[in-house]
Amino acid sequence: MTNLTILKLGGSVITEKNTPETIDETALDGLLDAIAAATTADSQLVVVHGGGSFGHVHAAEYGVSTTQGTSEAAAGATIHGAMKRLNQAVLDRLCDRGLEALPVHPLSAAGREENGTLTLPTTATAGLLEEGFVPVLHGDVIAHAGKGLTVLSGDEIVTSLADSLGATRVGLCSTVPGVLDENNAVIDEITRFEDVATVLGDSEATDVSGGMAGKVRELLELGAPAHIFGPDALGEFLAGAEPGTRIDGR
């Protein structure tokens, strides 16, 4: 698609990640203000958001991750329900700012084969884009052959959609201004995971989808460059600049 931007809002950015099911109102409002200010009539934008203190907390309670599954419907319903509540909060605020945003829930569309291969049809997302809507997707649980339900991270959604839809801009808004080195300085560009493996530590709070290491791995598989940046740089990114860390594994 022409001039399509896929933007991921990290769960740690838009929620109080250490307090279950709590939105960081100030952070979320600031980000959505920036999105609304940069969106024009001819813009094509897909928003994906993480789980933060909504999905991740419940997934951890049930021992569900991207690799560990559950066959309990109640567990899946709890995790999915939390993500839908966060998704609705994002949708409501986007609509309040004049953006015609609608949800696409991965549980109802995506699946994973036994070997881990993801199937994420783009029919709904592409159709909404063509009709002028802003599709909003989120991390979720999905059917995983042989494992019941496992977590589908927002980062993997971003890379899958970017490849399938031919995105021209991909950005991940994180709690940090980019991928940081051992001196807490932003790494300008990453082309191989091995170059940064020693500095990519675990997430500070509960995260069942891989933290920063998972983000970098996913983006290196993308067929286009992407950027990881902090909340203050969102407007800059949407204006066409290249803030934070450029990830390009091509």
C-alpha positions as CSV (number, residue, x, y, z in Angstrom):
1,M,0.0,0.0,0.0
2,T,1.2,3.5,-0.8
3,N,2.7,5.5,2.1
4,L,1.4,3.1,4.8
5,T,2.8,3.6,8.3
6,I,2.6,0.9,10.9
7,L,3.0,2.2,14.4
8,K,3.5,0.1,17.6
9,L,2.7,1.7,20.9
10,G,4.5,-0.3,23.6
11,G,2.5,-1.6,26.4
12,S,5.0,-0.3,28.9
13,V,4.5,3.2,27.4
14,I,0.7,3.4,27.6
15,T,0.1,1.5,30.8
16,E,1.4,1.5,34.4
17,K,3.1,-1.8,33.8
18,N,3.6,-2.7,37.4
19,T,0.0,-2.0,38.4
20,P,-2.6,-4.4,36.9
21,E,-4.9,-3.0,34.3
22,T,-3.9,0.6,34.8
23,I,-3.6,3.0,31.8
24,D,-0.9,5.8,31.9
25,E,-3.4,8.5,31.0
26,T,-0.8,11.2,30.5
27,A,1.4,9.1,28.3
28,L,-1.4,7.7,26.2
29,D,-3.1,11.1,25.7
30,G,0.2,12.6,24.6
31,L,0.9,9.9,22.1
32,L,-2.6,10.0,20.6
33,D,-2.4,13.8,20.4
34,A,0.8,13.4,18.3
35,I,-0.9,10.8,16.1
36,A,-4.0,13.0,15.5
37,A,-1.8,16.0,14.7
38,A,0.2,14.1,12.1
39,T,-2.7,12.2,10.4
40,T,-4.1,13.7,7.2
41,A,-7.0,12.7,5.0
42,D,-4.6,10.8,2.7
43,S,-2.7,9.1,5.5
44,Q,-2.8,5.3,5.8
45,L,-2.0,4.2,9.4
46,V,-2.2,1.0,11.3
47,V,-1.8,1.2,15.0
48,V,-0.7,-1.9,17.1
49,H,-0.4,-1.8,20.8
50,G,1.2,-4.0,23.4
51,G,-0.3,-5.6,26.5
52,G,1.4,-3.8,29.3
53,S,-0.3,-4.2,32.6
54,F,-3.4,-5.6,30.9
55,G,-2.5,-8.7,28.9
56,H,1.0,-9.5,30.3
57,V,-0.1,-9.7,33.9
58,H,-2.9,-12.2,33.2
59,A,-0.7,-14.2,30.8
60,A,2.0,-14.5,33.5
61,E,-0.6,-15.7,36.0
62,Y,-1.6,-18.5,33.7
63,G,1.9,-19.3,32.6
64,V,1.1,-18.4,29.0
65,S,3.8,-16.9,26.7
66,T,4.9,-17.0,23.1
67,T,6.1,-20.5,23.6
68,Q,4.1,-21.9,26.5
69,G,0.4,-22.5,25.8
70,T,-2.8,-23.2,27.7
71,S,-5.8,-25.4,26.8
72,E,-8.0,-23.6,29.3
73,A,-10.7,-21.5,27.7
74,A,-11.0,-19.4,30.9
75,A,-7.3,-18.5,30.7
76,G,-7.6,-17.4,27.1
77,A,-10.8,-15.4,27.8
78,T,-9.2,-13.6,30.7
79,I,-6.1,-12.6,28.7
80,H,-8.1,-11.7,25.6
81,G,-10.7,-9.8,27.6
82,A,-8.0,-7.7,29.3
83,M,-6.5,-6.8,25.9
84,K,-9.9,-5.9,24.5
85,R,-10.4,-3.5,27.4
86,L,-7.1,-1.8,26.7
87,N,-7.9,-1.8,23.0
88,Q,-11.2,-0.1,23.6
89,A,-9.6,2.6,25.6
90,V,-7.2,3.3,22.7
91,L,-10.0,3.3,20.2
92,D,-12.2,5.6,22.2
93,R,-9.4,8.2,22.6
94,L,-8.5,8.0,18.9
95,C,-12.2,8.6,17.9
96,D,-12.4,11.5,20.4
97,R,-9.6,13.1,18.4
98,G,-11.5,12.7,15.1
99,L,-9.8,9.5,13.8
100,E,-12.1,6.8,12.5
101,A,-10.5,3.9,14.4
102,L,-11.8,0.3,14.5
103,P,-10.5,-2.8,16.1
104,V,-9.0,-6.0,14.6
105,H,-8.7,-8.7,17.2
106,P,-6.0,-11.3,16.4
107,L,-7.7,-14.1,18.4
108,S,-10.5,-14.2,15.8
109,A,-8.2,-14.1,12.8
110,A,-4.7,-15.5,13.4
111,G,-3.2,-18.9,14.1
112,R,0.1,-20.6,14.5
113,E,1.3,-23.9,13.0
114,E,3.0,-26.5,15.1
115,N,6.4,-25.3,13.8
116,G,5.7,-21.8,14.9
117,T,4.7,-20.3,11.6
118,L,2.2,-17.5,12.0
119,T,-0.8,-17.0,9.8
120,L,-2.3,-13.5,10.1
121,P,-4.7,-12.8,7.3
122,T,-4.8,-9.1,6.2
123,T,-8.2,-9.0,4.6
124,A,-9.9,-7.1,7.5
125,T,-7.0,-4.7,8.0
126,A,-6.5,-4.0,4.3
127,G,-10.2,-3.5,3.8
128,L,-10.5,-1.0,6.7
129,L,-7.5,0.9,5.3
130,E,-9.0,1.1,1.9
131,E,-12.2,2.5,3.3
132,G,-10.3,5.2,5.2
133,F,-10.4,3.7,8.7
134,V,-7.5,3.4,11.1
135,P,-7.2,-0.3,12.1
136,V,-6.0,-0.9,15.7
137,L,-4.6,-4.3,16.5
138,H,-3.1,-5.6,19.7
139,G,-1.1,-8.4,21.3
140,D,-3.4,-11.3,22.0
141,V,-3.7,-15.1,22.5
142,I,-4.1,-17.2,19.4
143,A,-4.6,-20.8,18.5
144,H,-1.3,-22.6,18.3
145,A,-1.3,-26.2,16.9
146,G,-0.4,-28.7,19.6
147,K,-0.2,-26.1,22.4
148,G,-3.7,-24.7,22.8
149,L,-3.4,-20.9,23.0
150,T,-0.1,-19.0,23.1
151,V,0.7,-15.3,23.1
152,L,1.0,-13.4,19.8
153,S,3.1,-10.3,20.5
154,G,2.4,-6.9,19.1
155,D,6.0,-6.9,17.7
156,E,5.2,-9.9,15.6
157,I,2.0,-8.4,14.4
158,V,3.9,-5.4,13.2
159,T,6.4,-7.4,11.2
160,S,3.8,-9.7,9.7
161,L,1.5,-6.8,8.6
162,A,4.5,-4.7,7.4
163,D,5.6,-7.5,5.0
164,S,2.1,-8.5,3.9
165,L,0.8,-4.9,3.3
166,G,4.1,-3.5,2.0
167,A,4.5,-0.8,4.7
168,T,6.7,2.1,3.9
169,R,7.2,3.3,7.5
170,V,7.5,1.1,10.6
171,G,8.0,2.5,14.1
172,L,8.0,1.1,17.6
173,C,7.4,3.6,20.4
174,S,9.2,2.3,23.5
175,T,9.9,3.6,27.0
176,V,13.5,4.3,26.0
177,P,14.8,6.6,23.2
178,G,16.2,3.7,21.3
179,V,18.2,0.5,21.8
180,L,20.8,1.4,24.4
181,D,24.4,0.3,24.6
182,E,26.4,-0.6,27.8
183,N,26.8,3.1,28.5
184,N,23.1,3.9,28.0
185,A,23.7,5.7,24.8
186,V,21.4,5.1,21.8
187,I,22.7,2.7,19.2
188,D,22.2,4.5,15.8
189,E,21.7,1.3,13.7
190,I,21.5,-2.4,14.2
191,T,22.0,-4.8,11.2
192,R,22.8,-8.0,13.1
193,F,21.4,-9.3,16.4
194,E,24.8,-10.7,17.4
195,D,26.2,-7.2,17.5
196,V,23.9,-6.1,20.4
197,A,23.1,-9.5,22.1
198,T,25.2,-8.7,25.1
199,V,23.5,-5.4,25.9
200,L,19.9,-6.5,25.5
201,G,18.7,-7.4,29.0
202,D,15.4,-8.6,30.3
203,S,12.4,-6.3,30.6
204,E,12.1,-4.6,34.0
205,A,8.5,-5.6,34.6
206,T,6.4,-8.6,33.6
207,D,6.7,-9.3,29.9
208,V,5.8,-12.6,28.2
209,S,6.7,-11.5,24.7
210,G,10.5,-11.1,24.7
211,G,11.2,-7.5,25.8
212,M,13.7,-5.4,23.8
213,A,15.5,-8.5,22.5
214,G,12.3,-9.8,21.0
215,K,11.6,-6.5,19.4
216,V,15.1,-6.4,17.7
217,R,14.9,-10.0,16.6
218,E,11.4,-9.4,15.0
219,L,12.5,-6.2,13.2
220,L,15.6,-7.7,11.8
221,E,13.4,-10.2,10.0
222,L,11.5,-7.3,8.4
223,G,12.0,-6.6,4.7
224,A,12.3,-2.9,5.4
225,P,14.0,-0.6,7.9
226,A,12.2,0.2,11.1
227,H,12.8,2.5,14.1
228,I,12.7,2.1,17.8
229,F,12.3,5.5,19.6
230,G,10.9,7.1,22.8
231,P,7.5,8.8,23.3
232,D,9.0,12.3,22.8
233,A,10.1,11.3,19.2
234,L,6.7,10.1,18.0
235,G,5.8,13.3,16.3
236,E,9.2,13.4,14.7
237,F,8.8,9.9,13.3
238,L,5.4,10.6,11.9
239,A,6.7,13.7,10.2
240,G,9.2,11.5,8.3
241,A,12.3,11.7,10.4
242,E,14.4,8.7,11.6
243,P,14.7,9.1,15.4
244,G,16.1,6.5,17.8
245,T,17.6,3.3,16.5
246,R,17.3,2.2,12.9
247,I,16.9,-1.6,12.6
248,D,17.7,-3.0,9.2
249,G,18.6,-6.7,8.7
250,R,18.3,-6.7,4.9
